[in-house]
Amino acid sequence: MDKLSVASEKFLDVVRGQLARAEKIKQAGDFIDYKTLPQIVIGTVGGDGIGPAITAQAQRVLEFLLADEVAAGEVVFREIEGLTIENRVAVKQAIPEDVLADLTQCHVILKGPTTTPQRGDNWPNIESANVAMRKELDLFACIRPVRVPDQGIDWTIFRENTEGAYAVGSLGFEVDEDLAIDFTVTTTEGSERIIRAAFDYAKQNGKTRVTAVTKANVIKTTDGKFLEICKRIAAEYPEIAFDDWYIDIMTAKLIDEKRRREFQVMVCPNLYGDILSDEAAEFQGGVGTAGSANIGKRYAMFEAIHGSAPRMVKEGREIYADPSSMMRAGVMLLAHIGYQQAADKLEQALDICMYTEKKLTLTGRADGATNTAFTDYVMETVGRL
């Protein structure tokens, strides 16, 4: 078979898979109602690199806040092992089958960072565990809040989580030695649900503005479709102002001290949401301070937005890794399952420990506090509230 025929068949396989996925989205049911569950199962996944160290500290805080519920059997924590780069490479799967089976027995998941191989490193080309988990559990909405009150920053970024440039990231191919092709995917169903989630959040939380971020002037088909759907859905929310920006100028405007105060809720295709939320986190103190929620109708997963930092482990510094990103993820987890008071306490305690009192400083090295000491400080602060 000649190279064009091979490429055409690979492209058809991608299209068939995405058409089937779009149809599956249509069949999805309603969001789970946690109030109706006799018991909520929280799965904790350490991941690799610094993941196990910081996830363990976040779990300590959650167990502290939910001690009465755990004692009553209303909440149970279930530790899930095996999502390490070594294990994933050994079985040649982004998520080993036994790990995925364990994940599906949980209602919500607190997940530490995982290593994603890149071309040219020592690991074989397996798909990102994050991307695979989002697809397998249909976690279509990545929600990343960033707050810096003294700078007037209060942003919530809604990143589409299962489509865009990440949808089939491991299915790109080299046609020949001169041509390599990857794919960007946009569906009506996938776009509608993330855009509607952003507008519903704005309406429910007293926000007055939603901003779409695309590159629809250049990437006309997929980004253009996303923006068209944004405009259509925006018309259903006349009380909320809507505007749109291109990703390149939007990254610049977040640095503009006057303009950035105007933004509230942003909704973006997958890649742009990833870039924008990392930039936004820098205003809050860096990606090490930011958590994210990955929400679907049946499952939800909460994680830090940063990577696994294998260098820290290699240098023996994982005990100094900042756990606040995972604790911020824990804030969103608590709110998602209905424990808003506990979520508010944890968020307030983190603000005190990180910005107000700052009795301990995390530097990632021996000249700063350990993550265990910082976690003790957070729990002591919670106890004072």
Phi, psi and chi 1 to 4 in degrees:
 res  aa     phi    psi   chi1   chi2   chi3   chi4
   1 MET       -  132.4 -171.2  179.5  -67.2      -
   2 ASP   -73.7  166.5   64.9   83.4      -      -
   3 LYS   -65.2  -31.1   61.1 -174.1  177.4 -176.3
   4 LEU   -69.2  -37.5  -73.4  179.3      -      -
   5 SER   -67.2  -40.6  -62.5      -      -      -
   6 VAL   -62.3  -46.3  171.2      -      -      -
   7 ALA   -62.8  -40.9      -      -      -      -
   8 SER   -62.9  -40.1  -63.1      -      -      -
   9 GLU   -68.0  -38.8 -172.3   57.3   37.1      -
  10 LYS   -64.0  -40.4  -71.7 -178.2  177.4  179.3
  11 PHE   -64.6  -42.1  177.3   68.4      -      -
  12 LEU   -61.5  -38.0  -77.0  173.7      -      -
  13 ASP   -62.1  -40.9  -74.6  -16.2      -      -
  14 VAL   -63.2  -46.7  170.2      -      -      -
  15 VAL   -62.7  -44.1  172.9      -      -      -
  16 ARG   -59.2  -44.9  -68.2 -173.5 -169.9  106.0
  17 GLY   -63.2  -39.1      -      -      -      -
  18 GLN   -75.2  -32.7  -67.0  -53.6  -59.8      -
  19 LEU   -64.5  -40.4  -74.6  171.2      -      -
  20 ALA   -65.8  -38.8      -      -      -      -
  21 ARG   -65.6  -41.8 -171.6 -179.2   64.2   82.6
  22 ALA   -61.9  -38.0      -      -      -      -
  23 GLU   -68.2  -36.7 -167.0   60.4   34.9      -
  24 LYS   -64.8  -37.2 -173.5  176.5  179.9 -179.4
  25 ILE   -59.5  -39.7  -66.3  173.8      -      -
  26 LYS   -61.6  -27.9  -65.2  178.4 -176.6  177.9
  27 GLN   -89.7   -3.2  -51.7  -55.5  -41.2      -
  28 ALA   -63.6  144.8      -      -      -      -
  29 GLY   -86.0 -156.1      -      -      -      -
  30 ASP   -85.1  167.6  -65.6  -32.1      -      -
  31 PHE   -65.7  145.5  -77.0   94.3      -      -
  32 ILE   -66.6  141.6 -168.5  168.9      -      -
  33 ASP  -104.3  103.8 -176.9   -3.7      -      -
  34 TYR   -65.6  -23.4  -65.1   96.5      -      -
  35 LYS   -66.2  -22.1  -65.5  178.3 -177.8  177.6
  36 THR   -89.0   -5.9   65.8      -      -      -
  37 LEU   -86.1  133.9  -60.5  176.5      -      -
  38 PRO   -69.5  -23.8   23.9  -32.5      -      -
  39 GLN  -153.1  136.6 -176.4 -179.2   72.6      -
  40 ILE  -102.9  125.2  -62.4  173.5      -      -
  41 VAL  -100.2  119.6  179.3      -      -      -
  42 ILE  -104.9  111.9  -58.9  173.8      -      -
  43 GLY   -85.8  136.7      -      -      -      -
  44 THR  -117.2  128.1   60.4      -      -      -
  45 VAL  -124.7  115.9 -177.2      -      -      -
  46 GLY   -70.7  -32.4      -      -      -      -
  47 GLY    76.1 -140.2      -      -      -      -
  48 ASP  -141.0 -175.1   48.0   36.5      -      -
  49 GLY    61.5 -131.2      -      -      -      -
  50 ILE   -79.6   -3.5   62.3  170.5      -      -
  51 GLY   -52.4  -53.1      -      -      -      -
  52 PRO   -58.2  -37.2  -27.0   36.2      -      -
  53 ALA   -66.3  -47.8      -      -      -      -
  54 ILE   -80.4  -28.8   60.9  176.3      -      -
  55 THR   -67.4  -39.3  -56.3      -      -      -
  56 ALA   -61.0  -38.5      -      -      -      -
  57 GLN   -69.5  -41.2  -60.4  -56.3  -33.5      -
  58 ALA   -64.1  -37.8      -      -      -      -
  59 GLN   -64.1  -39.6 -177.2  175.3  -17.9      -
  60 ARG   -55.4  -44.8  -78.5 -178.8   63.5 -155.0
  61 VAL   -66.7  -43.5  174.2      -      -      -
  62 LEU   -63.8  -42.5  -67.1 -178.4      -      -
  63 GLU   -64.4  -34.6  -70.6  177.0  -25.0      -
  64 PHE   -64.7  -45.3  174.6   72.3      -      -
  65 LEU   -71.9  -29.8  -76.2  159.1      -      -
  66 LEU  -107.9   24.7  -63.1  174.6      -      -
  67 ALA   -56.8  -42.9      -      -      -      -
  68 ASP   -66.3  -40.8  -69.3  -17.0      -      -
  69 GLU   -68.6  -36.6  -71.6   76.3   12.8      -
  70 VAL   -66.9  -42.5  170.2      -      -      -
  71 ALA   -62.7  -33.7      -      -      -      -
  72 ALA   -84.1   -4.8      -      -      -      -
  73 GLY    79.8   10.0      -      -      -      -
  74 GLU   -79.6  -25.2  -62.5  169.6    3.6      -
  75 VAL  -132.6  137.7  173.6      -      -      -
  76 VAL  -132.7  139.0   61.7      -      -      -
  77 PHE   -99.1  133.7  -74.2   83.4      -      -
  78 ARG  -127.9  114.0 -176.8  173.0  -62.3  165.1
  79 GLU   -81.6  131.6  -65.7 -173.6   28.7      -
  80 ILE  -118.6  120.6  -60.7  171.8      -      -
  81 GLU  -103.7  167.8  -60.4  179.7  -11.1      -
  82 GLY   104.7   -0.4      -      -      -      -
  83 LEU   -95.8   44.3 -160.0   65.3      -      -
  84 THR   -94.6  158.1   62.6      -      -      -
  85 ILE   -62.1  -36.6 -176.9   64.0      -      -
  86 GLU   -63.8  -44.7  -67.5   82.7    4.5      -
  87 ASN   -69.9  -39.3 -166.8   34.9      -      -
  88 ARG   -65.4  -40.3  -69.6  155.8   52.1 -143.8
  89 VAL   -67.4  -39.6  165.8      -      -      -
  90 ALA   -59.7  -38.3      -      -      -      -
  91 VAL   -99.8   -1.1  -61.8      -      -      -
  92 LYS    58.0   43.6  -62.3  179.5 -179.4  179.0
  93 GLN  -136.8  140.5  -65.9  175.5  -37.5      -
  94 ALA   -61.4  -40.0      -      -      -      -
  95 ILE  -131.3  114.0  -56.7  176.7      -      -
  96 PRO   -55.0  145.5  -26.6   35.9      -      -
  97 GLU   -57.9  -39.8  -68.7 -179.9    5.5      -
  98 ASP   -68.6  -34.0   58.8  -27.7      -      -
  99 VAL   -67.5  -44.0  175.4      -      -      -
 100 LEU   -61.9  -39.4 -178.4   59.2      -      -
 101 ALA   -61.4  -41.0      -      -      -      -
 102 ASP   -66.2  -40.0  -72.2  -19.3      -      -
 103 LEU   -61.2  -38.9  -68.6  171.1      -      -
 104 THR   -72.1   -9.0   59.3      -      -      -
 105 GLN   -91.1    1.4  -61.0  -55.6  -54.0      -
 106 CYS  -105.7  159.0  -56.4      -      -      -
 107 HIS   -92.0  -42.4  -61.8  107.2      -      -
 108 VAL  -134.7  155.6  -66.9      -      -      -
 109 ILE  -131.9  131.6  -60.2  153.9      -      -
 110 LEU  -102.8  112.5 -177.5   69.6      -      -
 111 LYS  -119.3  128.6  178.2 -165.8  153.5  -63.6
 112 GLY   -78.0  167.8      -      -      -      -
 113 PRO   -62.5  149.9  -19.5   31.0      -      -
 114 THR  -127.6  149.8   50.4      -      -      -
 115 THR   -81.5  132.3  -59.2      -      -      -
 116 THR  -111.6  117.9  -59.2      -      -      -
 117 PRO   -62.8  144.9  -21.3   33.3      -      -
 118 GLN  -119.7  159.5   64.3  179.7    2.9      -
 119 ARG   -58.4  131.4 -177.1  167.7  177.0  166.6
 120 GLY    98.8  -11.9      -      -      -      -
 121 ASP   -88.7 -170.1   65.9   16.3      -      -
 122 ASN   -84.2   -5.7  -65.2  -34.9      -      -
 123 TRP   -99.9  147.7  -59.7  110.0      -      -
 124 PRO   -68.3  165.5   20.9  -29.6      -      -
 125 ASN   -80.4   88.2  179.2   28.7      -      -
 126 ILE  -110.8  153.8   57.4  172.8      -      -
 127 GLU   -65.4  152.3 -173.6  179.4   31.7      -
 128 SER   -55.5  132.2  158.9      -      -      -
 129 ALA   -63.4  -36.0      -      -      -      -
 130 ASN   -61.1  -51.0  -80.2    0.5      -      -
 131 VAL   -61.0  -43.2  172.4      -      -      -
 132 ALA   -63.3  -41.9      -      -      -      -
 133 MET   -65.0  -41.2 -169.1  178.7  -60.3      -
 134 ARG   -61.0  -39.2  -68.0  163.1 -172.7  161.2
 135 LYS   -74.7  -45.6  -71.4 -167.2  -68.6 -173.2
 136 GLU   -63.6  -37.9  -69.6  -72.5  -13.0      -
 137 LEU   -99.6    2.9  -56.2 -177.8      -      -
 138 ASP    53.3   52.8 -160.3   23.3      -      -
 139 LEU   -89.8   82.3  -53.5  175.4      -      -
 140 PHE   -81.5  -18.3   65.7   86.8      -      -
 141 ALA  -115.7  115.0      -      -      -      -
 142 CYS   -99.0  118.2 -178.3      -      -      -
 143 ILE  -114.2  121.5  -55.0  167.3      -      -
 144 ARG  -128.3  103.2  -65.6 -179.5  169.4  179.6
 145 PRO   -85.6  146.1   29.4  -30.9      -      -
 146 VAL  -137.0  125.0  171.9      -      -      -
 147 ARG  -131.1  128.5  -68.7 -168.8  -48.6  111.7
 148 VAL  -136.4   86.4 -171.4      -      -      -
 149 PRO   -54.9  -41.0  -27.2   36.3      -      -
 150 ASP   -72.4   -8.9   62.2   -8.4      -      -
 151 GLN  -108.4    5.3  -64.9 -174.4   36.1      -
 152 GLY    71.1   22.0      -      -      -      -
 153 ILE   -97.5  120.7  -67.5  173.6      -      -
 154 ASP  -146.2   84.3 -172.7   -0.7      -      -
 155 TRP  -111.3  145.5  -59.1  -34.3      -      -
 156 THR  -130.3  117.7  -54.4      -      -      -
 157 ILE  -101.6  123.8  -61.9  172.0      -      -
 158 PHE  -102.1  109.9  -81.8   72.0      -      -
 159 ARG  -105.4  124.0  167.0 -168.6  172.8 -170.1
 160 GLU   -63.6  135.1 -159.1  -67.9  -43.9      -
 161 ASN  -112.9   -8.1 -135.6    6.7      -      -
 162 THR  -127.3    0.7   59.9      -      -      -
 163 GLU  -126.8 -146.6  -59.7 -167.1  -12.0      -
 164 GLY    62.0 -147.2      -      -      -      -
 165 ALA   -72.8  -12.9      -      -      -      -
 166 TYR   -98.2   -5.9  -66.9    7.3      -      -
 167 ALA   -59.9  -44.1      -      -      -      -
 168 VAL  -130.8   49.6  -73.3      -      -      -
 169 GLY   -60.1  -26.8      -      -      -      -
 170 SER   -95.5    2.6   61.6      -      -      -
 171 LEU  -106.9    4.3  -61.2 -177.5      -      -
 172 GLY   -64.4  163.9      -      -      -      -
 173 PHE  -153.1  160.1   56.1   87.5      -      -
 174 GLU   -95.0  117.0  -64.8 -173.6    3.6      -
 175 VAL   -66.7  -44.6  177.1      -      -      -
 176 ASP  -155.6 -167.4   59.5   19.2      -      -
 177 GLU   -67.5  -12.8   63.9  -86.8   14.1      -
 178 ASP  -104.8  -14.8  -64.1  -41.2      -      -
 179 LEU  -135.8  123.7  176.4   62.8      -      -
 180 ALA  -122.0  142.4      -      -      -      -
 181 ILE  -131.6  133.0  -66.7  177.6      -      -
 182 ASP  -118.6  178.4  -84.8  -52.5      -      -
 183 PHE  -131.2  147.9  -57.9   97.4      -      -
 184 THR  -119.6  131.7  -64.6      -      -      -
 185 VAL  -122.3  130.5  175.9      -      -      -
 186 THR  -134.3  126.2  -61.8      -      -      -
 187 THR  -115.5  156.1   68.4      -      -      -
 188 THR   -61.4  -47.2  -61.8      -      -      -
 189 GLU   -63.7  -44.9  -65.8   76.8   15.0      -
 190 GLY   -66.3  -37.1      -      -      -      -
 191 SER   -71.1  -43.7  -60.9      -      -      -
 192 GLU   -58.6  -43.0  -75.4 -180.0  -16.9      -
 193 ARG   -72.0  -35.4   61.7 -175.4 -175.9  176.1
 194 ILE   -73.8  -38.1 -175.0   66.0      -      -
 195 ILE   -67.5  -43.3  -65.3  163.3      -      -
 196 ARG   -65.2  -36.2 -162.5  171.2  -64.0  -77.7
 197 ALA   -61.3  -39.0      -      -      -      -
 198 ALA   -67.0  -43.6      -      -      -      -
 199 PHE   -69.4  -38.4  -84.4   93.5      -      -
 200 ASP   -63.8  -40.9  -75.8  -16.6      -      -
 201 TYR   -61.1  -45.0  171.8   86.6      -      -
 202 ALA   -60.3  -43.7      -      -      -      -
 203 LYS   -65.2  -42.4 -176.5  176.2 -178.8  178.1
 204 GLN   -75.5  -19.7  -66.8  164.7   11.0      -
 205 ASN  -114.8   18.5  -70.3  -86.5      -      -
 206 GLY    68.7   23.7      -      -      -      -
 207 LYS   -85.1  149.2  -53.5  -63.4 -177.2 -179.1
 208 THR  -115.0    0.9   59.0      -      -      -
 209 ARG  -147.3  134.3  179.9  177.0  179.9 -179.9
 210 VAL  -122.2  133.1  172.2      -      -      -
 211 THR  -120.4  125.8  -58.9      -      -      -
 212 ALA   -89.3  140.7      -      -      -      -
 213 VAL  -124.2  115.5 -176.9      -      -      -
 214 THR  -141.2 -172.0   70.2      -      -      -
 215 LYS  -132.3   48.8 -167.6   60.8  179.0  171.5
 216 ALA   -67.8  -15.0      -      -      -      -
 217 ASN   -75.2  -20.7   59.1  -29.5      -      -
 218 VAL  -114.8  -48.6  175.8      -      -      -
 219 ILE   -91.6   77.5  -54.4  175.4      -      -
 220 LYS   -72.6  -33.5  -62.2  179.3 -174.0  -64.6
 221 THR   -78.3  -58.4  -57.1      -      -      -
 222 THR   -77.5  -51.3   49.4      -      -      -
 223 ASP   -65.7  -34.8  -79.6   20.1      -      -
 224 GLY   -62.3  -40.4      -      -      -      -
 225 LYS   -64.0  -43.8 -177.5 -179.7 -175.1   67.4
 226 PHE   -59.7  -44.4 -171.7   90.0      -      -
 227 LEU   -68.6  -38.5 -177.6   54.9      -      -
 228 GLU   -60.9  -41.3  -74.4  176.9    0.7      -
 229 ILE   -67.9  -38.2  -64.7  172.0      -      -
 230 CYS   -56.2  -47.7  -80.6      -      -      -
 231 LYS   -64.2  -38.8  -68.0  176.8  178.9  177.9
 232 ARG   -66.0  -45.4  170.5  166.0   57.7   79.1
 233 ILE   -70.9  -35.6  -68.8  177.2      -      -
 234 ALA   -56.7  -33.3      -      -      -      -
 235 ALA   -64.6  -19.7      -      -      -      -
 236 GLU   -82.9   -7.2  -59.8  175.4   21.7      -
 237 TYR  -125.5   68.8  -62.2   80.5      -      -
 238 PRO   -63.6  -20.6   22.4  -34.0      -      -
 239 GLU   -79.2   -8.6   72.3  -80.2   14.2      -
 240 ILE  -112.6  124.8  -62.4  173.2      -      -
 241 ALA   -69.7  142.9      -      -      -      -
 242 PHE  -129.0  136.4  171.2   74.2      -      -
 243 ASP  -145.1  171.2   62.1  -10.6      -      -
 244 ASP  -138.7  147.2   69.8  -83.3      -      -
 245 TRP  -133.3  153.8  -69.8   73.4      -      -
 246 TYR   -84.6  147.0  -61.0  136.0      -      -
 247 ILE   -58.7  -36.6  178.9   61.1      -      -
 248 ASP   -67.0  -47.0   46.3   -6.1      -      -
 249 ILE   -74.0  -27.6 -168.6   61.8      -      -
 250 MET   -65.2  -39.9 -172.7   65.5  176.9      -
 251 THR   -62.8  -31.5   58.7      -      -      -
 252 ALA   -73.3  -40.3      -      -      -      -
 253 LYS   -70.4  -22.7  -71.1  -55.4  172.8 -174.7
 254 LEU   -66.4  -21.0  -70.9 -167.4      -      -
 255 ILE   -87.7  -17.8  -57.0  172.0      -      -
 256 ASP   -72.5  111.4 -175.6  -31.4      -      -
 257 GLU   -60.7  -32.4  -67.9 -174.4    8.1      -
 258 LYS   -81.2  -49.5  -66.3 -178.6  179.3  178.8
 259 ARG   -68.2  -37.3 -177.5   57.2   63.2   87.3
 260 ARG   -63.8  -23.4   70.5 -172.2 -177.6 -155.3
 261 ARG   -68.0  -17.7  -66.3  171.0  178.8  -96.6
 262 GLU   -80.8  -23.4  -60.6  173.8    5.2      -
 263 PHE   -77.9  143.6  -61.5  116.5      -      -
 264 GLN  -127.5  -71.6  -62.6  179.1   17.6      -
 265 VAL  -113.6  128.7  178.2      -      -      -
 266 MET  -119.3  138.9  -65.2  166.7 -112.0      -
 267 VAL  -125.8  130.3   59.9      -      -      -
 268 CYS  -141.9  150.2  -32.4      -      -      -
 269 PRO   -60.6  167.1  -23.7   34.7      -      -
 270 ASN   -53.2  -59.3 -153.7  -29.5      -      -
 271 LEU   -61.9  -44.1  174.2   60.7      -      -
 272 TYR   -65.7  -37.6  -50.0  142.8      -      -
 273 GLY   -64.5  -36.2      -      -      -      -
 274 ASP   -64.4  -48.8 -165.4    2.3      -      -
 275 ILE   -64.2  -48.4  -66.2  168.6      -      -
 276 LEU   -65.3  -39.5 -154.6   63.3      -      -
 277 SER   -71.5  -30.9   57.7      -      -      -
 278 ASP   -67.5  -43.0  -82.0    9.0      -      -
 279 GLU   -62.2  -44.8 -178.4 -166.9   15.0      -
 280 ALA   -60.6  -38.5      -      -      -      -
 281 ALA   -62.4  -25.9      -      -      -      -
 282 GLU   -61.0  -32.0  -76.2  -61.6  -55.0      -
 283 PHE   -68.8  -24.7  -66.5   98.0      -      -
 284 GLN   -88.6  -11.5 -174.2  174.2  -94.6      -
 285 GLY   129.3    5.7      -      -      -      -
 286 GLY   109.9  166.7      -      -      -      -
 287 VAL   -64.1  -20.8  -65.7      -      -      -
 288 GLY   -68.6  -10.4      -      -      -      -
 289 THR  -105.8   -0.6   68.6      -      -      -
 290 ALA  -114.7  136.5      -      -      -      -
 291 GLY  -113.3  170.1      -      -      -      -
 292 SER  -144.4  153.1   68.9      -      -      -
 293 ALA  -108.7  136.7      -      -      -      -
 294 ASN  -118.8  106.9  -60.2  -94.9      -      -
 295 ILE  -111.7  132.8  -53.7  -61.5      -      -
 296 GLY  -126.9 -175.1      -      -      -      -
 297 LYS   -80.7  -27.4  -67.5 -172.0  173.4 -179.7
 298 ARG  -108.2  -35.7  169.7   63.4 -180.0   83.4
 299 TYR  -124.5  163.2  -58.8  100.6      -      -
 300 ALA  -147.1  142.6      -      -      -      -
 301 MET  -132.3  137.7 -178.3  -96.0  -75.7      -
 302 PHE  -124.2  134.6  -58.4   82.9      -      -
 303 GLU  -153.6  168.5   61.8  179.3  -16.0      -
 304 ALA   -74.8  159.7      -      -      -      -
 305 ILE   -94.2   -3.2   73.2  169.4      -      -
 306 HIS   -97.2  176.1   58.3   74.3      -      -
 307 GLY   -88.8 -167.6      -      -      -      -
 308 SER   -89.0   -7.1   58.1      -      -      -
 309 ALA    46.3   58.8      -      -      -      -
 310 PRO   -60.3  -25.2   19.7  -31.8      -      -
 311 ARG   -63.0  -37.2 -179.0 -178.2  -62.6  177.5
 312 MET   -62.3  -40.0  -70.5 -170.7   71.3      -
 313 VAL   -67.8  -42.9  177.4      -      -      -
 314 LYS   -58.9  -34.3 -174.5  176.5 -179.4 -179.9
 315 GLU   -91.6    4.3  -63.9  173.5   -4.1      -
 316 GLY    72.5   28.4      -      -      -      -
 317 ARG  -108.5   12.3  -65.9 -170.8  -72.2  114.5
 318 GLU   -62.1  -24.5   64.4  -91.4   28.2      -
 319 ILE   -70.6  -13.2   63.6  170.4      -      -
 320 TYR  -103.3    1.5  -59.2  107.1      -      -
 321 ALA   -65.4  136.9      -      -      -      -
 322 ASP   -72.0  118.4 -171.4  -16.6      -      -
 323 PRO   -90.1    2.7   35.1  -34.9      -      -
 324 SER   -66.2  -29.2   59.3      -      -      -
 325 SER   -61.9  -43.2   54.7      -      -      -
 326 MET   -69.6  -32.2  -69.5  -62.5  -67.8      -
 327 MET   -70.8  -36.7  -66.7 -176.8 -166.3      -
 328 ARG   -63.0  -37.7  -66.3  -76.2 -177.7 -172.6
 329 ALA   -63.2  -37.6      -      -      -      -
 330 GLY   -63.1  -33.8      -      -      -      -
 331 VAL   -58.2  -47.5  169.8      -      -      -
 332 MET   -67.7  -35.2  -71.2 -177.2  -82.1      -
 333 LEU   -62.2  -47.6 -174.6  155.4      -      -
 334 LEU   -59.9  -44.4  -69.9  166.7      -      -
 335 ALA   -64.9  -38.2      -      -      -      -
 336 HIS   -64.5  -37.4 -175.8   71.9      -      -
 337 ILE   -92.3    6.5   61.3  176.2      -      -
 338 GLY   102.9    6.1      -      -      -      -
 339 TYR  -102.4   67.5  -67.4   99.2      -      -
 340 GLN   -66.9  -38.2 -171.6   61.8   54.9      -
 341 GLN   -62.3  -43.1 -174.2  175.4    2.2      -
 342 ALA   -65.3  -39.1      -      -      -      -
 343 ALA   -61.4  -44.4      -      -      -      -
 344 ASP   -63.2  -39.9  -68.2  -18.1      -      -
 345 LYS   -63.4  -44.3  -83.0 -169.8  174.3 -176.2
 346 LEU   -66.4  -42.0  178.4   53.3      -      -
 347 GLU   -63.4  -42.8 -176.4  169.1   47.0      -
 348 GLN   -63.8  -41.6 -173.6  178.8   -7.7      -
 349 ALA   -63.5  -41.4      -      -      -      -
 350 LEU   -63.7  -40.7  -74.7  167.4      -      -
 351 ASP   -61.7  -41.1  -73.8  -13.9      -      -
 352 ILE   -64.8  -47.9  -68.9  169.6      -      -
 353 CYS   -69.0  -34.5  -65.3      -      -      -
 354 MET   -90.8  -30.8  -65.4  170.2   65.5      -
 355 TYR  -122.7  -33.0  -53.5  127.0      -      -
 356 THR   -94.7  -67.8  -52.4      -      -      -
 357 GLU   -77.8  -51.3  -71.4 -175.9  -10.9      -
 358 LYS    53.6   47.9  -63.2  178.1   68.1  172.7
 359 LYS   -68.7  -25.5  -69.6 -179.7  179.5  178.6
 360 LEU  -124.7  143.5  -66.4  178.2      -      -
 361 THR  -118.9  131.7  -58.3      -      -      -
 362 LEU   -99.3  122.6  -69.6  155.4      -      -
 363 THR  -115.8   -9.3   66.4      -      -      -
 364 GLY    83.9    1.8      -      -      -      -
 365 ARG  -137.7  177.1  -62.0 -177.3  179.6  -83.9
 366 ALA   -67.3  -12.6      -      -      -      -
 367 ASP   -82.4    0.3   59.2   -9.1      -      -
 368 GLY  -120.6 -177.6      -      -      -      -
 369 ALA   -73.8  156.0      -      -      -      -
 370 THR   -79.3  160.9   65.4      -      -      -
 371 ASN   -68.7  -26.4   43.5   46.6      -      -
 372 THR   -66.8  -43.9  -61.4      -      -      -
 373 ALA   -64.6  -39.6      -      -      -      -
 374 PHE   -65.7  -39.9 -178.8   78.2      -      -
 375 THR   -64.6  -40.9  -57.3      -      -      -
 376 ASP   -57.9  -41.5  -68.9  -18.3      -      -
 377 TYR   -62.9  -43.3  177.1   32.1      -      -
 378 VAL   -63.9  -45.0  170.4      -      -      -
 379 MET   -66.4  -38.4  -69.6 -167.4  -65.9      -
 380 GLU   -62.7  -37.9 -178.4  -90.8  -32.2      -
 381 THR   -69.1  -41.1  -55.6      -      -      -
 382 VAL   -56.1  -42.5  167.4      -      -      -
 383 GLY   -63.1  -21.2      -      -      -      -
 384 ARG   -87.2  -11.6  -69.7 -171.0  -85.9  128.4
 385 LEU   -86.2      -  -62.7  175.7      -      -
